[in-house]
Amino acid sequence: MSFTNSFAAARAFALVFFLALPGFLASSGPGFALTATATVRDANSIQLGDVTYRLDGVDAPELDQVCIDDHADPWTCGLDARDRLTKLIGGRPVRCDDVGPEKSFGKRHRAICTAEGDKVSLNEQLVKLGFAIAREPVKANVKPAAGEAKTASAGIWKGCFVAPQEFRTGKKDGALLGAACRADRDKEIRAALFPEELTMPPSCSIKGKLAVRARVTGNIGIYHLRGCPSYPATTKPDRWFCSEDDAQAAGFRKAYNCRRPK
């Protein structure tokens, strides 16, 4: 084979490999590690290239979740938790070690992620600062950090909140957590944690409604996009999402009468 033909073949192989790489990464199983510039989707999720990982052992407040602070005021704890994770990364490359699929979050995988130069994982740091609670299954070493955060009333533990899992499913009678919870103010606290008019987080305009009929397709709710006939008719949404991927990962399906806006 001539040099020219060899070079052309090598270049073609490189192109095919490059185009296949995102799919390869997305389908990689446990034990695979990826290092790249990170995009923080929320305090639970980090995107490296085309791959989105959930921090293993971590359950952080959702972007649209409300907590009560230590002054008994409503607090956008989900946004603050996301911003804290962004600050922990500080623009550095992040390495995520895949530890297995996350069945309840669509095609995403769980991972233990560490920012370049750190010895402690982002999973553990976020939990120790009190901006997330420990969640099964856990391969990351976060349980000691969770105990420390609760004892120190750090982060969301200084106030009152419901577990993110219970917020996602609209379980309004779930356990109240945190140092500022008061049994004599139970009704008022729950009304603040589950407001009738849930505030839309910045750039998160997709509406989600919990719906029994969605269970037919194995979902817990239905989401509606701007420009769709069902969007203006969907009042008092139970959830707000920043992307369709986030909505689907949370167990919501697209409204059948809703097509992607042009």
Number of C-alpha atoms within 10 A of each C-alpha: 6 7 8 9 10 11 12 12 12 12 12 12 11 12 12 11 12 12 10 11 13 14 12 13 16 16 15 17 15 14 11 14 16 16 16 15 16 22 16 18 19 23 27 25 24 23 19 19 15 10 18 22 28 26 29 30 25 29 23 28 30 24 25 22 26 25 26 25 22 19 10 14 13 17 21 18 23 25 19 18 25 23 15 16 22 19 10 16 20 12 13 15 16 24 20 28 22 22 21 19 19 17 11 12 18 15 16 21 26 28 30 24 25 23 22 16 9 11 8 12 20 24 27 27 18 28 27 24 22 24 26 28 26 24 18 9 12 16 14 20 16 23 19 12 20 25 16 15 23 21 13 15 18 19 22 31 26 22 22 25 29 25 20 18 16 13 21 19 15 16 13 14 11 14 10 19 18 22 19 19 20 14 9 8 9 12 11 10 22 19 11 18 21 18 15 11 10 17 15 18 16 11 10 14 16 20 24 27 21 20 14 11 12 18 15 8 11 11 17 21 25 23 28 31 22 15 13 15 14 17 18 12 9 14 12 14 18 23 29 26 24 19 15 16 15 18 24 20 17 21 22 26 22 18 18 10 10 16 14 10 8 4
